[in-house]
Amino acid sequence: MMSSSTKKIAVISGAAHGIGKSAALLLAEQVSTLILIDMDSKGLDRIQADLNEKPGAAAVLYVYTADVTQEAEVRQVFAEIRNICPQIDILINAVGGSSSSGEAFVLTENMSWQQWQAMLSLNLSSAFLCCREVIPLMKKKGYGRIVNFSSIARHGHRDKVSAAYAASKAGIDGFTRKLAREAAPFGITCNAVAPGITLTKRIEEKFWNTRSKAEQNALLESIPLRRLSSPEEQAQVAVFLASDAASYLTGQIIEVSGGL
């Protein structure tokens, strides 16, 4: 639960789909102002409609269409945000994915420079650009919660993801830990969630439904809890890390993988 003594303002990037959307639905009940960023304007329209109909979603809502892998767009959207919100208490960087060009797995020797750069921009640079914008505001207040998203693929042992994806998520780990040390003296925590295979709509359509029943069963057998995660289960951990209940937790990468 969020602290009830202070009105919180939260920003979520990648909020139109998957874990980011689930985090938005949860935070809408716990903060006073919710700011959602995504490059999918239609997806933002859908979550805005969902939040307007959600019981208990009392947060004032703002939505911005922007590509947070682009520095100019990030600077512009946060300039607009600062005009309406002089403080930002929570940042959840939920932008990311294993495919930035429609193909999740590319062998290193077949990977183009553009594919490598696109993957690092999507999963690592996007978090850096958003963090850079909010940290001065959090320092000024002496309070902040930053949550990034890593992945179990950061270990490099997943066969169906590229080296670029593994590197980008390993980069999130190092970035999160280093930023946590920089920001801690100012009352700012920075942690990351490292999901296992999570049954978002995209993963269901492009990964899960394309496997045979035998392949699905083999994958489930490899997971100690014998099931895939839901987006809501990942979002709950992110929202916990963004709360005052996690006030003494920083620089941590929380693996949410069902024991995989």
C-alpha positions in Angstrom: 0.0 0.0 0.0 1.1 3.6 -0.7 1.5 5.9 2.2 -1.8 7.7 2.8 -0.1 10.7 4.4 1.2 12.1 1.1 -0.4 12.5 -2.3 1.8 10.6 -4.8 2.3 11.4 -8.5 3.4 8.4 -10.6 4.7 8.2 -14.2 4.6 4.9 -16.1 6.3 4.5 -19.5 5.1 1.6 -21.7 1.7 1.9 -20.0 -0.6 0.9 -22.9 0.1 -2.8 -22.8 1.3 -5.8 -20.8 2.9 -5.3 -17.4 2.9 -1.5 -17.7 -0.9 -1.5 -18.2 -1.4 -3.8 -15.2 0.8 -1.5 -13.1 -1.3 1.5 -14.2 -4.5 -0.3 -13.2 -3.1 -1.0 -9.7 -1.5 2.4 -9.1 -4.7 4.2 -10.1 -6.2 3.1 -6.8 -3.2 4.3 -4.7 -1.9 7.6 -6.1 -3.4 11.0 -6.6 -2.1 11.6 -10.1 -1.2 9.0 -12.8 0.7 9.9 -15.9 0.9 7.3 -18.6 3.3 7.4 -21.6 3.3 5.1 -24.6 3.9 5.4 -28.4 0.6 3.6 -29.0 -2.1 6.3 -28.9 -4.9 3.9 -29.4 -3.7 1.7 -26.6 -3.6 4.7 -24.3 -7.2 5.5 -25.3 -8.2 2.0 -24.3 -6.5 2.1 -20.9 -7.9 5.5 -20.3 -11.4 4.1 -20.9 -10.6 1.1 -18.6 -9.5 3.4 -15.8 -12.5 5.7 -16.2 -14.7 2.6 -15.6 -12.6 1.0 -12.9 -14.1 1.2 -9.4 -11.7 2.8 -6.9 -9.5 4.4 -9.6 -9.5 7.9 -8.1 -6.3 9.2 -9.7 -6.2 12.2 -11.9 -5.1 10.8 -15.2 -2.9 12.3 -18.0 -1.7 10.4 -21.1 1.1 11.3 -23.5 2.0 9.7 -26.8 5.8 9.5 -27.1 8.6 7.2 -28.1 10.8 7.1 -25.0 13.8 5.7 -27.0 14.1 9.1 -28.6 15.8 11.8 -26.5 14.0 14.7 -28.0 10.6 13.2 -27.4 11.5 12.3 -23.8 12.6 15.8 -23.1 9.5 17.3 -24.7 7.0 15.1 -22.9 8.6 15.6 -19.5 8.7 19.3 -20.1 5.0 19.1 -20.6 4.6 16.9 -17.5 6.5 19.4 -15.3 4.1 22.2 -16.4 1.2 20.3 -14.7 3.1 18.4 -12.0 5.9 20.1 -10.1 6.9 16.8 -8.5 7.2 13.2 -9.6 7.3 10.7 -6.8 7.3 7.4 -8.7 8.7 6.3 -12.1 8.0 2.8 -13.5 9.9 2.2 -16.7 7.9 -0.6 -18.3 9.0 -0.1 -21.9 10.8 -3.0 -23.3 10.7 -6.3 -25.2 12.7 -9.0 -26.8 12.0 -7.9 -30.4 12.4 -4.4 -31.8 12.3 -5.5 -35.4 9.6 -8.3 -35.5 12.2 -11.1 -34.9 13.0 -12.1 -31.3 16.0 -14.3 -31.9 18.9 -13.4 -34.2 22.3 -15.1 -33.9 25.0 -12.6 -33.2 26.8 -13.2 -36.5 23.6 -12.4 -38.3 22.6 -9.4 -36.3 22.9 -6.0 -37.9 24.2 -2.9 -36.1 20.8 -1.4 -36.4 19.2 -4.4 -34.7 21.8 -4.2 -31.9 21.2 -0.5 -31.3 17.5 -0.8 -31.5 17.4 -3.5 -28.8 19.6 -1.5 -26.4 17.6 1.7 -27.1 14.3 -0.1 -26.3 15.3 -1.8 -23.1 18.2 0.3 -21.7 18.4 3.7 -23.1 14.6 4.3 -22.6 15.0 3.8 -18.9 18.1 6.1 -18.7 16.3 8.9 -20.6 13.3 8.8 -18.3 15.3 8.5 -15.1 17.5 11.4 -16.1 14.3 13.6 -16.3 12.8 12.7 -13.0 15.8 12.5 -10.7 16.2 16.3 -10.3 12.6 16.6 -9.2 13.0 13.7 -6.8 16.2 15.1 -5.3 14.5 18.4 -4.8 11.7 16.7 -2.8 14.1 14.3 -1.0 11.9 11.4 -2.1 11.5 9.0 -5.0 10.8 5.5 -6.1 12.2 4.3 -9.5 11.4 0.8 -10.8 13.0 -0.6 -13.9 12.4 -3.9 -15.7 15.1 -6.5 -16.2 14.5 -10.1 -17.3 15.6 -13.6 -16.4 17.2 -13.5 -19.9 19.9 -11.2 -18.5 21.7 -14.4 -17.4 22.3 -15.3 -21.0 20.8 -18.8 -20.7 17.6 -18.4 -22.7 18.0 -20.0 -26.2 15.2 -18.1 -27.9 16.3 -14.5 -27.2 19.2 -12.6 -28.8 22.5 -11.6 -27.3 21.4 -8.0 -27.7 18.3 -8.6 -25.5 20.4 -10.4 -22.9 22.9 -7.6 -22.9 20.3 -4.9 -22.7 18.7 -6.5 -19.6 22.0 -7.2 -18.0 22.6 -3.5 -18.6 19.4 -2.6 -16.7 20.8 -4.5 -13.7 24.0 -2.5 -13.6 22.2 0.8 -14.3 19.7 0.1 -11.5 22.4 -0.8 -8.9 24.6 2.2 -9.8 21.7 4.7 -9.9 20.5 3.3 -6.5 23.9 4.3 -5.0 23.9 7.7 -6.6 20.3 8.5 -5.6 20.1 6.9 -2.1 21.5 10.0 -0.2 18.5 12.0 -1.5 15.8 9.6 -0.3 15.4 7.9 -3.7 15.3 4.2 -4.1 15.9 2.4 -7.4 15.1 -1.3 -7.9 14.2 -3.6 -10.8 11.8 -6.5 -11.5 13.2 -9.4 -13.5 10.2 -11.3 -14.9 10.2 -14.8 -16.1 8.0 -15.8 -19.0 4.9 -13.6 -18.6 1.7 -14.3 -20.5 1.1 -10.8 -21.9 -1.1 -10.6 -25.1 2.1 -10.3 -27.2 3.8 -13.3 -25.6 0.6 -15.4 -25.8 0.2 -14.7 -29.6 3.8 -14.7 -30.7 5.4 -17.2 -28.3 3.0 -19.4 -26.5 0.3 -20.1 -29.1 3.0 -20.9 -31.7 4.3 -23.9 -29.7 3.0 -27.4 -29.8 1.3 -28.9 -26.8 4.4 -31.0 -26.1 6.6 -27.8 -26.2 4.2 -26.0 -23.9 4.2 -28.8 -21.4 8.0 -29.1 -21.5 8.3 -25.4 -20.7 5.9 -25.6 -17.8 7.7 -28.6 -16.4 10.9 -26.5 -16.3 9.2 -23.9 -14.0 9.0 -25.1 -10.4 5.5 -23.5 -10.0 4.4 -25.2 -13.2 2.8 -22.2 -14.8 3.5 -18.9 -16.6 3.2 -15.6 -14.8 0.4 -13.2 -15.5 1.2 -9.5 -16.2 -0.7 -8.6 -12.9 1.7 -10.7 -10.9 4.7 -8.8 -12.3 3.0 -5.5 -11.8 2.2 -6.2 -8.2 5.9 -6.6 -7.4 6.7 -3.3 -9.3 4.0 -1.5 -7.3 5.3 -2.9 -4.1 8.8 -1.6 -5.0 7.2 1.8 -5.7 5.5 1.9 -2.3 6.6 3.1 1.2 6.5 -0.6 2.2 9.8 -1.0 0.3 11.4 2.1 1.8 14.6 0.3 2.9 15.0 -1.7 -0.3 17.2 -0.3 -3.0 19.7 -1.5 -5.6 17.9 -4.8 -5.8 16.9 -7.0 -8.8 13.8 -9.0 -7.8 13.5 -12.1 -10.0 9.8 -13.0 -10.5 10.1 -16.3 -12.4 8.2 -19.0 -10.5 11.5 -20.4 -9.4 12.8 -20.9 -12.9 
